[in-house]
C-alpha cells in the first residue's frame, strides 16, 4: 500500500509552525494547521476532504490558527467524524469556538494527549501516533496537566464541544447521513434566510424580535434555576444554548508535543509461481489469498495464504519534532522516548532504528544552531532522512503565487497604491551549517517523502517560487508588449522600471492618512484574495484594524515589511513591528469567522511587542459582545494581554434613524463605562465622533 508524507507549509519567519499532511488511500492526517493552511491547500490542489485526524504540536494559535476555518469548510462540505489530538487545554480551546461555530452534525472527537496518561495515543487502521511531551527549562508540570482529566470541569468542556460539533457516528451511518443532508448554508437558503426584506425598518423590527425572544428565554431559564453567565442580549439566540454556559477557567501551558508515528503492517508479497504450482489460475482467488483468506480449488483442495504469500512486515516510522525555542532542548534530548531510535552500543532496538525513515524538525529561531541539538540529531541512524524546517534555513518565499501575480500586475500600473509584497528567495544560512549530510533537506511546500512501497524523496510537485520582483518584471513586459511596437518595448520596460524605482524611493515617512485593504475576499479564502481585513494608519496618532480575517498578520508582515520595512511600502511609512506597536483600535463588524479569525494572533503579537514598554499602552476593541466572550474564553489558552484591552460593544454605540425623535440618535443611550472607553478612542485617534449601525447580513452585524 502506498502512503506518503507531504509538507504543506514549512516554518519561516512569517509562519512559526510546520504543517504536514500524511496521505493514505483511505484518509488524510494533518499535523498542525496554522493560519493560511486551508488557502494554501486550495491553491495547490492538496485535497483535505478525506481528513480523518488532526494533530497539534502545541495548543496555541501558531499551530491551530487555521483549524476553526477549516472545520467550518469541512463541515459545510459534509465531512464527518474528525478526531483532533493535542496537549493540555485542547478541549478548552475548541469549546471556546462555540461562540461562532455551530456544526453539530459533523462529529468531532477531542483526544487530549496528557502527560502521564498511558492511554494517550491515537490508533486507527492506518496510523499509530504516540506523543512525547517536552517542556522549557525550569518548568514544573502541575497536577492539572498530569494524567487523564476526569474532573467536572473537563466534563463541561467536553459537553460544550459535543454541542457545537456533535458526536461521532459509526462510519456506515455517517456515509448515509452525508448523502441525504445538505450543508447548513444550503439549508439556510432553502428556508429563505437570504431573501428577507432589506429596508431599515425591517432590520430594526427583526432585531427587536430576536432581543425579545432572547429575553423571554433568559427569563424561563432563571425560573427553572439554571445558572447562566450574565450576558448582553445582543447575540444570536440560535446559539444561546451553548454560548451562554460558562466555560471553566484554565491557564496557559508551555508544553510542546512531538509525535512518533508508524504506519500499518505491510502484507507479504504474493508468489505467483508458488500459486501456479498449487494449481491456481490468475483471477479473484489471487486477491483473496493476498487479503489473508484461504481458497478452495475446483478439485476441492484448500490452499492457505501461507503457501503462496510471504510474511508480512512492519511498516516505516516517522517522527515530528517541535522545539519552539532553545529552552526546550534539554527536555527533548534527554527524553527516554527517543532512545530506541538513536544509535546505541547495543542492538536491542536495531529493528526499530531500521524502520525509522523520516524526521521532520519544526524548529524555532536559534534551535538548529545550538550544539546540543546538532549532537542529538547526529545520533540518529545515517539512513534517516531529516527535513529541517527552521527560519534560518527556509527562505521566506511567498507561497501564494496567484495572488502575487495579480498584485504584481497592479503594481506595474500603480506601485504606490498596490504594494509589492516582501519576500526572500535566499535563506539566512546554509543547511550545511546544521549537519553536512546528503540526507538533510530543507523542506518546501508540496515536498513529498514516500514511505511505502519504496522510501524516497519526491520533489516533482514543488513549485518554482517566483519572486515579487520577477513577477513585476513579467507584468511590465506583458503590458509593454500589448501597448507598444516591438522596437519600443525594451525602452518602455526600462523607463517603467526607473519610474517604479523612483516612486519607491520618493517617500520615507508615509502619508498623513492611509486606508489599505489587506484582504478583500468573502466567506472563504480564495486563490487570488484573502478574507476580509483593512488597516488605517493615521500619522501622529496610531493604527486601526477594521476586521481581521485569517492570515492578516502574515499579510501585514509582507506588505509593511518584517523585520525591516518593505522597500515598496512608501505610503504607510511603518514596518510591521512599528505598525502593530502603534495600534489604537481593533474593530470587528460581526462574528462570521472570515472577519475575525486573525484577531487572536494580532492581539497576541500586539501584547508581546508592547508588554515591556514603560508606557503600558492599551488597545481599544469595538466588536459584538460575543467577540469579547470568545476572547475571554480563549485567553485561558494563550496570553492576549486581556488586562490591557478596553472593550466597547457595538450594540452600545448603535445609532438609529427615527424621524419623530429628530433623526439620527443613539438607540439605547450610552452606558457610562462605554462612554469612558469611547472618549478614549476619540482622543487616541483624533476623532470627533464614532458610532455603529445595524447591517443586514447576519444577526448582530454592524457597520462603523
DRENVOFI-721562 format. One record per residue (C-alpha): z, y, x. Coordinates in steps of 0.001 Angstrom, whole numbers, plus 500000, padded with zeros to 6 digits. Layout:
ZYX...
//
This chain:
500000500000500000499012503383501353501628506130501439501855509305503440503865512438504176502345515907503822503598519295504981503316521732502076504740524709503945506373524925507393509334527062508414508376530556509647509977533998509935508624534594506426509903531398504755513140529833506014512591526320504679510158523456505207508622521817502126507430518222502492505639516083499896505623512270500054502639510620498364502677507194496717500078505901494251502731505841491513504666509016492304505407512057494453508647513076496185509286516661497239511739517708499944512675521366499399510943523735497026511035527278498401509542530290496637505755530076496591505574526265496799504002525970493356501427528668494055500514527168497426500167523690495907497918525090493199495710526931495685495301523879497935494984521350495088498133519492496108498982517520492992502632517525491969502075516334488395503394512866489323506591514294490774509385511735490483512153513311492543513113516460494443515479516501497432517122519713498625518483520011502155520615522991501097521719524305497725520571527866498332517593529977497328515757529391500628515466525702499736515299525804495918513820529227495056510582527700493751512275524950491759513033526766488442509432527950488131508093524507488996510397522888486420509062525217483727505449524455484646506024520688484845507862520662481508505089522613479793502540520060481031504587517245479517506275515895482676509244513606482039512162512059483915512696514029487097515604513396489469516888516282491604519107515394494561521101517704496798524544518626498047527656520130496505527011522847493851523594521450492854524713520747489274526226524221489047523013525869490281520852524042487719523331524679484910523166528397485720519435528436484894520244527715481230520088531468480605516286531383480844515238527704480886515306525557477751513188522422478172515362519787476559512530517250476233511953516993479986514789514717481064516327515864484355518967513861486213521066515673488811522035513459491733524731515359493623524982513654497024528528514464498092530034513685501471532371510687501395530729509150498307529476505664499191527143505728496167525460508955497329521968507536497757518644507623495915516587504490495392513569503505493310510562501209493695509039503433496402511783505115498420515341504679499532516813508017500628520246508399502233521780511808503057523517512873506261525883515848505820526242518368508636528423521481508859528726524576511063531259524676513883534837525068512745534210524316509070536730522037507352535426520056504385537514520811501301538724518327498707536354519774496117533371518845498342534535515328499231533786512190497264532438511706493762533382514508491369534853513165488124536651516363487096536457518015483675534587520925485260531926518540486582531560517055483098530989520540481656528305521310484223526503518015483556526644518678479812525033522102480261522251520625482413521638517928479801521440520532477020518946522634478960516740519831480316517544516797478179518477513246479160516133510906480977514295508353478828513007504835479565509554505031481134507791503480478133509418505936475703508655508887477966504978507911478172504666507611474392506523510874473838504233512688476269501187511669474230502433512790470831504314516014471664502793519337472514504225521707475097506759524371473984504118527097474399501712525255472096504481524693469542505361528399469564501753529352468997501439526864466142504482528424464462502797531807464675505172533249467254502408535309468862500934536528465577503823538711464402503288542383463418503213544761466358504342548076464837507575549769465930509301549357462560508737545589462676510269545414466139513420547226465045513700545106461915513290541819463802515780542846466472518327543768463819517788540452462020518391538492465223521511540537466003522889539957462509522137536245462776523885536025466123526942537920464893527220535506461957527037532540464343529739534041466528531992534588463518531585530968462430532383529703465923535550531754466051536620530371462686536483526781463973538363527752467116535573527368469687536297529123472963533237531040473989532660533653476657532634537180475230529051538379475413526929541258474252524948540468471079521663541279472822520490537804473798518217535195472285520058533345469525517828530322470078519707529629473314523143530735472127524475527188472036524111526669475787524105530241477137527483531253475703529514528315477000531185529464480203530205527711483423533277526756485504533698528768488689532730527416492101532421528711495657529552528602498170529498525761500686527624525787504037526764522071504013523223521083505034521728517689504284519399515665506459517647512678504887516880509206506256514161507642504103512496504255504143509526503007502185509089499811500145508696496336501540505122495682502689503630492459501233502313489873503669498592489601504394496535487211502316494923484425504358491514483807502771490737480808504975494002479110504029493273479721500340489799478209500612491216475203502453493536474653499480490535474623497134490829478117495715487825480277494947487775484053495178488952485646491950492021486575489903494102483773491440493962485554494795495588488592493201498373486545491614499229484920494920499271488319496628501735489547493984504038486594494712503060484375491765502320480648492003498984479458490610497521476171489348494045474951490301491603473208487947492812469762489120496450470676488368497568471399491932500254474086492142499817476496495035502681478754496108502303482172497787503972480921500961500980478601501511498421481393501956500291484703502130502024485846505302505634487016505376506496490465504014507790493099506401509982496176506141508168499496505849508403502559508068511234505093508194511052508875508356513802511450508845514017515036507550516276517201509747517567520569508515519514522549511118519762526167509867521472527709512928522757526594516369526250526408514791525210523121513117524022521376516295527339519743517266527781518237513810524198516963513878524032515384517335527424513686517009526771512166513575527065508363513808524481508027511005521717508725513526522957506375516277520863503358515106517681505422515566518450506625519104517786504783522346520903502953523483521908500476526151521968497516523713519294496135521402521454495868518280519229498273516330515933497629518131514101496701514914515399499826513154514237502053516010510827500383515919510463501185512202511202504889512717507806506599512766508314510301511988510967513003512329510388516384510636512554519090512220513195522094509932514984524466512287516375527973512092515884530554514841517389529543518170517949525848517401514861524442519108515621526337522330519167525014522529519545522450525333521908520326523218519237519887520584516499519143523117518637516469524789519338514845521420515659514736520414514732513108523740516939510139522814514554509073520039512073506289520944508915507508522673506604506226519912508163508518517260506088511488516076508005514793515908506914517698513680508829520757514896508931523337512101510656526309513754509808530038513532509388530274517328506599527676517312504904528078513916502524531058513668503383533287510706499919532950509193499136533935505611498569530668503700497296532417500553493749532793501795492065533538498463494409536408497718493884537652501268490115537589500782490362539811497700492867542157499373490624542500502436487599543289500258489546546069498540490930547314501861487378547674503101486890550224500302490275551967500400492554550839503286495421553156502337495703552017498737495018548320499401497238547431502336496088544595504566498992542072504739500723541391508032500002538066509707500410536418513103497902533870514363499790533054517576503310531627517896506079533319519846506497530283522111504505527201523009505913523964521619505697522601525163508774524698525913510600522429523457509531518990524704506350518372526688505044515329524858501858514363523057503978513132520142505428516594519489503397518539516908503660521962515300503158521360511559500647523270509483500213523464505726498461520308504428499011518309507640499419514617506774501109511712508520500063508300507188502991505873507104501038502882505758498853500972506346498400502468509828500733505172511170498621508131512267498395511914512140495699513282509828494688516942510215491472516704508192492923518721505280494406521501507432492615524769506783491442527167509444493576530210508623491509533383508798493433536448509929493524539607507775491532541447510454488796538807510361488775538932506572488424542710506704485534542485509151483768539923506963484259542085503853482977545167505686479857543379506920479167541995503455479465545428501861477269546924504555474563544276504150474395544903500413474081548682500704472160549388503923468914548386505586469162545779508375468771548336511207471688550413509850474143547517509314475626547478512824476165551249512787477656551090509271480121548348510285481204550239513414481635553537511557483652551881508779485936550172511298486550553507513005487269555052509599489825552349508769491430552659512195491785556428511834493154556020508294495753553539509520496933555913512242496740559111510200500247558924508722503576557885510177506181558996507649504568557921504370504096559887501151506776561569499047506465559144496132504657555814496175504266553233493384502972549927494744502177546764492717503287543675494659502422541065492044500133541549489053499691538000487772501009536714484462503119533735483380502473531532486424501254532313489971497500532106490423495340531613493483494458535311493510497581537088492238501322536569492433503645537078489450504990540466488415506678542894490823506334546589491622508077548818494141508674552556494135509550554449497309510994557947496951511283559680500310514716561105500867516270559046498077515507555335498372513638552412496866513193550886493417512008547401492465510548547093488948510610543393488033510896540852490805508843537690490354508939534691492659507841535367496283508385539137496013510433539125499235507731537210501114505047539639499951507189542653500817507549541329504353503782541025504678502890544361503080505614546519504618505945544582507859508646542316509267510330542623511699508115545550512741506293547874510372502838546717509312500282548903511115498232549073507897501196550320505849500669554076506030501874555109502578505394553747502192506471554709505707509125551959505966509173548390507190510692545591505097514202545877506529514279549663506070512974549490502503515403546780501322518317548554503014517379551745501139517227550080497692518947552026494936517708550308491766516562546864490618515082546799487105514334543597485176512373544029481949513070540648480299514198537097481009510873535332481405511133533576484764507969535129486201509649538554486061512955537843487794512986534635489897512512536643493092515625538727492401518097536173493815516521536256497278516096540035497144519780540549496272520824538101498989518677539881501578519979543296500496523560542053500759523034540586504242521359543768505516523913546231504114527296544456504000528265545556507510527234549204507075530073551718507203528804553466504062529185550261501981526136551081499814525946549927496199522935548768494219522307549529490549520831546780488358519292547630484977518458544449483065519100542478479873522726541342479593521764537722480123520344538511483556523775539584484733525277536405483257522734534404485292523574536361488457527301535901487912526904532138487468524620531695490473526806533822492758529202530867492896526494529046494855525438531861497198526997535231498036524873538003496481527285540902497023528241540918493363531156543283494014528695545976495138526376545787492119526582548333489281525127546792486133523580548636483192522468546644480149519007547601478891520436547340475389522996550079476030520463552741477060517824551879474462516107554661472560514558554514469096512394556812467012513922557970463741512260560929462032515270561530459784517549561693462814515337564207464546513005561974466576513890560006469700517574559202470196519795556577471800520098553785469261523813552995469511525192555713471746526044555015475383529374553369476295531487555289478810531161552700481607527393552611481098527202556418481238529039556405484595526578553915486108523619555726484555524751559037486063524991557341489463521405556051489201520098559508488315521977561072491225520844558376493690517168558785492824516972562444491786516111561589488173516660563894485215516957561030482728516329557305482249516148555124479124514749551826477853512839550953474699512186547694472864508883545943473603507023543332471564506699540405473942509715538142473534513298538561472313515170541156474370512216542613476237512399546258477310510272548989478774511707551611481133
//
